[in-house]
Amino acid sequence: MCGNFFAASAAAVPMRPRRNAPKLNGWLIVDKPAGMTSTAVVNRVRALTQGAKAGHAGTLDPLATGVLPVAFGEATKTVAYAMDGLKTYQFRVRWGEARATDDADGAVSETCEARPEAAAIRQALGAFQGVIAQVPPAYSAIKVAGERAYDLARADRPAILAARPVTIHRFDLVAIVDRDHADFEVVAGKGAYMRSLARDLARALGTCGHIAVLRRTAVGAFRECDAILIETLGGAGEDTGVAHKLLPVETALADIPALAVTGSEAAHLRSGEAVHLFRTMDLDRIRDLADGAMVCAKAGNKPVALARLEGGRLHPVRILNL
């Protein structure tokens, strides 16, 4: 089901792990509602699945809605690869008003009279594409001397956060909604904060601003139309049908080359042993792979392991017990 840019909010449900939790493997793509943390979404899904092993790929702010991939079982071993994928966001900037959190959830910290015109906005966007230096929001999960930045900010001890390189692949003005609001779409790499992007764009345009609405529409291979509304899963004790809604574990590995292995090679990899690839038929298999490449080793159509090719040997990195 495709989500709505202005999705409704929902309350979190406590997690209740159980010993007889089902063994689920795969990805559930949740359309996260506004007003709910990403962790609360995972906890709710775990409660509905009797505590099945789960984790999410890429935190969304409570204000944000949209694509939140939830990994179950062996899919949790591929979370890092899902998080490395490109992410697409849609957001609305509110001009003339800065907020402590750089989004509508924070207190107003500054107001400005200036309002940018469409031509000026489009001209400014070029400076925010490619590899840019970005200072994360004061209210972020980044650790400073062992403490989360948002905890320091809430205690009136905001940390001075260093700029870090992030990659913005595309930053488009979608619409001028009215004098105070404009809509944008962004495709970004890992670690980019949309709140910082909106804040800094406003500053570059001679005003201040914050994100009023934020929606994520894609994470790597996971798309908005893969996402389901959490309320459609039912309540605790009901047959949620989660198992039938899961995408395969390897969906998160769409950008990683697949390498076919034999049954005996699969057995070695599952045992944590490296496989030698020096025969002529082996060289044909790995001809297009660079030394150090990460691959998804498959026996038949079943993923066996995430493995690294080094010096003619295939070394298992994460074994997938499917």
C-alpha positions as CSV (number, residue, x, y, z in Angstrom):
1,M,0.0,0.0,0.0
2,C,1.3,3.4,-0.9
3,G,1.5,5.9,2.0
4,N,0.3,9.4,2.3
5,F,2.7,12.4,2.7
6,F,0.4,13.4,5.6
7,A,0.1,10.1,7.4
8,A,-1.8,9.8,10.7
9,S,-0.1,9.1,14.0
10,A,-0.4,6.0,16.2
11,A,0.6,5.0,19.7
12,A,3.4,2.6,20.6
13,V,2.6,-0.8,22.1
14,P,5.0,-2.3,24.7
15,M,7.2,-5.2,23.5
16,R,6.5,-8.6,25.2
17,P,9.1,-11.2,24.1
18,R,8.2,-14.8,24.5
19,R,10.1,-18.1,24.5
20,N,7.9,-19.5,21.8
21,A,8.5,-16.6,19.4
22,P,8.1,-17.6,15.8
23,K,11.1,-18.0,13.6
24,L,10.6,-15.4,11.0
25,N,13.2,-14.5,8.3
26,G,12.7,-11.5,6.0
27,W,11.7,-7.9,5.8
28,L,8.5,-6.2,6.8
29,I,8.2,-2.8,5.3
30,V,6.2,-0.6,7.6
31,D,4.7,2.8,6.7
32,K,5.7,4.5,10.0
33,P,3.1,6.8,11.4
34,A,3.9,10.3,12.7
35,G,4.3,10.7,16.4
36,M,5.9,7.2,16.9
37,T,9.6,6.5,17.2
38,S,11.2,3.9,15.0
39,T,12.1,1.8,18.1
40,A,8.4,1.9,19.1
41,V,7.4,0.6,15.7
42,V,9.8,-2.4,16.1
43,N,8.6,-3.0,19.6
44,R,5.0,-3.0,18.4
45,V,5.7,-5.4,15.6
46,R,7.6,-7.7,17.9
47,A,4.7,-7.7,20.4
48,L,2.4,-8.7,17.6
49,T,4.7,-11.5,16.6
50,Q,5.2,-12.8,20.1
51,G,8.7,-11.4,20.4
52,A,10.3,-12.5,17.1
53,K,13.9,-11.3,16.6
54,A,13.7,-8.0,14.8
55,G,15.4,-4.7,14.1
56,H,15.0,-1.7,11.8
57,A,17.2,-0.2,9.0
58,G,17.4,3.5,9.3
59,T,15.9,5.6,12.1
60,L,13.1,8.0,11.3
61,D,12.3,11.0,13.5
62,P,9.0,10.8,15.5
63,L,7.6,13.6,13.2
64,A,8.4,11.6,10.1
65,T,6.3,9.1,8.2
66,G,7.1,6.5,5.6
67,V,9.3,3.6,4.7
68,L,10.8,1.8,7.8
69,P,12.2,-1.6,6.9
70,V,11.9,-4.0,9.8
71,A,14.3,-7.0,9.6
72,F,13.3,-10.4,11.1
73,G,15.6,-13.3,12.0
74,E,18.4,-13.8,9.5
75,A,17.5,-10.5,7.7
76,T,18.9,-8.7,10.8
77,K,22.4,-9.7,9.5
78,T,21.8,-7.6,6.4
79,V,20.6,-4.4,8.1
80,A,23.9,-2.6,7.5
81,Y,23.6,-3.2,3.8
82,A,20.0,-1.8,3.7
83,M,21.1,1.3,5.6
84,D,23.9,1.9,3.0
85,G,21.3,2.2,0.3
86,L,20.1,5.4,-1.2
87,K,17.1,7.0,0.6
88,T,14.4,9.2,-0.9
89,Y,12.6,11.9,1.1
90,Q,9.8,14.3,0.6
91,F,9.6,17.3,3.0
92,R,7.9,20.6,3.5
93,V,10.0,23.6,4.8
94,R,8.3,26.3,6.8
95,W,10.2,29.5,6.1
96,G,10.7,32.3,8.6
97,E,10.7,30.2,11.7
98,A,13.7,28.3,13.2
99,R,13.0,25.5,15.8
100,A,15.3,24.1,18.4
101,T,15.0,20.6,16.9
102,D,15.0,21.9,13.3
103,D,11.5,20.4,12.8
104,A,8.0,21.2,13.9
105,D,8.3,19.2,17.2
106,G,10.7,21.8,18.7
107,A,10.2,25.2,20.3
108,V,10.5,28.3,18.2
109,S,14.1,29.7,18.6
110,E,14.1,32.5,16.0
111,T,11.8,34.2,13.5
112,C,12.7,35.9,10.2
113,E,10.7,38.2,7.9
114,A,12.4,37.2,4.6
115,R,10.7,34.7,2.3
116,P,12.6,33.2,-0.7
117,E,11.3,33.3,-4.3
118,A,11.3,30.1,-6.4
119,A,14.2,31.3,-8.6
120,A,16.4,32.0,-5.6
121,I,15.6,28.6,-4.1
122,R,16.5,26.7,-7.3
123,Q,19.7,28.6,-7.7
124,A,20.7,27.8,-4.1
125,L,20.0,24.1,-4.4
126,G,23.2,23.5,-6.4
127,A,25.4,24.1,-3.4
128,F,23.6,21.4,-1.5
129,Q,24.2,18.6,-4.0
130,G,27.1,16.2,-4.3
131,V,29.4,15.6,-1.3
132,I,28.7,18.4,1.2
133,A,29.8,19.2,4.8
134,Q,26.8,18.9,7.1
135,V,26.5,19.7,10.8
136,P,23.9,17.3,12.4
137,P,21.0,18.8,14.3
138,A,21.6,19.5,18.0
139,Y,18.8,17.0,18.7
140,S,20.2,13.9,17.1
141,A,21.4,10.5,18.3
142,I,25.0,11.2,17.7
143,K,27.2,10.4,20.7
144,V,29.4,13.1,22.3
145,A,31.8,11.8,25.0
146,G,29.4,8.9,25.5
147,E,26.2,10.9,25.7
148,R,23.5,11.3,23.0
149,A,23.4,14.8,21.6
150,Y,19.7,15.0,22.2
151,D,20.1,14.3,25.9
152,L,22.7,17.1,26.2
153,A,20.4,19.5,24.3
154,R,17.4,18.6,26.5
155,A,19.6,19.3,29.6
156,D,20.5,22.8,28.2
157,R,24.0,21.6,27.5
158,P,23.9,21.4,23.6
159,A,27.1,19.8,22.1
160,I,29.1,21.5,19.4
161,L,28.8,19.0,16.6
162,A,31.4,18.8,13.9
163,A,30.5,18.9,10.2
164,R,30.7,15.6,8.5
165,P,30.6,14.7,4.8
166,V,27.3,13.4,3.4
167,T,26.3,12.8,-0.2
168,I,23.1,14.4,-1.7
169,H,22.4,12.9,-5.0
170,R,19.4,15.0,-5.9
171,F,17.7,18.0,-4.3
172,D,14.6,19.3,-6.1
173,L,12.1,22.0,-5.5
174,V,8.7,20.3,-6.0
175,A,6.3,23.2,-5.3
176,I,5.9,26.6,-3.7
177,V,2.9,25.9,-1.5
178,D,2.4,29.4,-0.3
179,R,4.5,32.3,1.0
180,D,5.6,30.4,4.1
181,H,6.0,26.8,2.7
182,A,7.8,24.9,-0.1
183,D,8.0,21.2,-0.9
184,F,11.1,19.3,-1.8
185,E,12.3,15.9,-2.8
186,V,15.8,14.6,-1.9
187,V,17.8,11.5,-2.7
188,A,20.6,11.1,-0.2
189,G,23.3,8.7,0.9
190,K,23.9,7.3,4.4
191,G,24.0,9.7,7.4
192,A,22.3,12.8,5.7
193,Y,19.9,14.7,8.0
194,M,17.0,16.3,6.2
195,R,16.5,18.6,9.2
196,S,20.0,20.0,8.7
197,L,19.4,20.3,4.9
198,A,16.3,22.4,5.4
199,R,17.9,24.5,8.1
200,D,21.0,25.2,6.0
201,L,19.1,25.9,2.8
202,A,17.0,28.5,4.7
203,R,20.2,30.2,6.0
204,A,21.7,30.3,2.5
205,L,18.5,32.0,1.3
206,G,18.8,34.7,4.0
207,T,16.1,33.5,6.2
208,C,15.5,30.7,8.8
209,G,13.3,27.6,8.5
210,H,12.5,24.1,9.7
211,I,10.9,20.9,8.4
212,A,7.1,21.0,8.9
213,V,6.4,17.6,7.3
214,L,8.8,14.8,6.4
215,R,8.2,11.5,4.6
216,R,10.7,8.8,3.5
217,T,9.6,7.1,0.3
218,A,12.5,4.7,-0.3
219,V,15.4,2.9,1.5
220,G,17.6,1.1,-1.0
221,A,15.5,-1.6,-2.7
222,F,12.5,-0.9,-0.4
223,R,9.8,1.3,-1.8
224,E,6.8,3.2,-0.5
225,C,4.4,0.8,-2.3
226,D,6.0,-2.1,-0.4
227,A,4.9,-0.5,2.9
228,I,2.0,-1.6,5.0
229,L,0.2,0.5,7.7
230,I,0.9,-0.8,11.1
231,E,-2.7,-0.8,12.2
232,T,-3.5,-3.4,9.5
233,L,-1.5,-6.0,11.4
234,G,-4.2,-6.3,14.0
235,G,-3.8,-6.6,17.8
236,A,-1.8,-8.8,20.1
237,G,-3.1,-12.4,20.2
238,E,-4.6,-12.1,16.7
239,D,-3.3,-13.8,13.5
240,T,-1.3,-10.9,12.1
241,G,-0.2,-12.8,9.0
242,V,3.2,-11.1,9.2
243,A,4.9,-14.2,7.7
244,H,3.0,-13.8,4.5
245,K,3.9,-10.1,4.2
246,L,7.7,-10.6,4.5
247,L,10.0,-9.8,1.6
248,P,13.0,-12.2,1.2
249,V,16.1,-11.7,3.2
250,E,18.2,-11.0,0.1
251,T,16.0,-8.0,-0.9
252,A,18.3,-5.8,1.1
253,L,21.2,-7.1,-1.0
254,A,20.0,-5.9,-4.4
255,D,23.2,-3.9,-4.9
256,I,25.5,-6.7,-4.0
257,P,26.6,-9.2,-6.7
258,A,25.3,-12.7,-6.4
259,L,27.8,-15.6,-6.8
260,A,26.6,-19.1,-7.4
261,V,28.3,-21.8,-5.3
262,T,28.1,-25.5,-5.3
263,G,26.7,-27.6,-2.5
264,S,30.1,-28.5,-1.1
265,E,31.2,-24.9,-1.3
266,A,28.0,-23.8,0.5
267,A,28.8,-26.4,3.2
268,H,32.3,-25.0,3.7
269,L,31.0,-21.4,3.9
270,R,28.3,-22.4,6.4
271,S,31.1,-23.9,8.5
272,G,32.9,-20.6,8.5
273,E,35.6,-21.9,6.1
274,A,37.0,-20.0,3.2
275,V,36.5,-21.5,-0.3
276,H,39.4,-21.6,-2.8
277,L,38.5,-20.3,-6.3
278,F,41.5,-21.1,-8.5
279,R,40.1,-23.5,-11.1
280,T,39.3,-22.3,-14.6
281,M,35.5,-22.6,-13.9
282,D,36.1,-20.5,-10.8
283,L,37.9,-17.8,-12.7
284,D,35.0,-17.5,-15.1
285,R,32.6,-17.0,-12.1
286,I,34.6,-14.2,-10.6
287,R,35.9,-12.6,-13.7
288,D,33.9,-9.4,-13.2
289,L,34.5,-9.1,-9.5
290,A,37.3,-7.0,-8.0
291,D,39.5,-8.3,-5.3
292,G,37.9,-7.3,-2.0
293,A,34.4,-7.4,-3.4
294,M,31.5,-8.4,-1.2
295,V,29.1,-10.9,-2.7
296,C,26.0,-12.8,-1.8
297,A,26.9,-16.5,-2.1
298,K,23.9,-18.6,-3.3
299,A,23.3,-22.3,-3.6
300,G,20.5,-22.7,-6.0
301,N,18.2,-19.8,-5.2
302,K,19.0,-19.8,-1.5
303,P,21.4,-17.3,0.0
304,V,24.2,-19.0,1.9
305,A,26.4,-16.2,3.2
306,L,27.7,-12.7,2.7
307,A,31.2,-13.3,1.7
308,R,34.3,-11.3,0.6
309,L,36.5,-12.3,-2.3
310,E,40.2,-11.9,-1.4
311,G,43.2,-13.4,-3.1
312,G,41.2,-16.0,-5.0
313,R,39.4,-17.2,-1.8
314,L,35.9,-16.6,-0.8
315,H,35.7,-15.7,2.9
316,P,32.3,-15.9,4.8
317,V,31.5,-12.7,6.6
318,R,27.9,-13.3,7.7
319,I,26.4,-16.8,7.4
320,L,22.7,-16.9,6.5
321,N,20.9,-19.8,8.1
322,L,17.9,-20.2,5.7
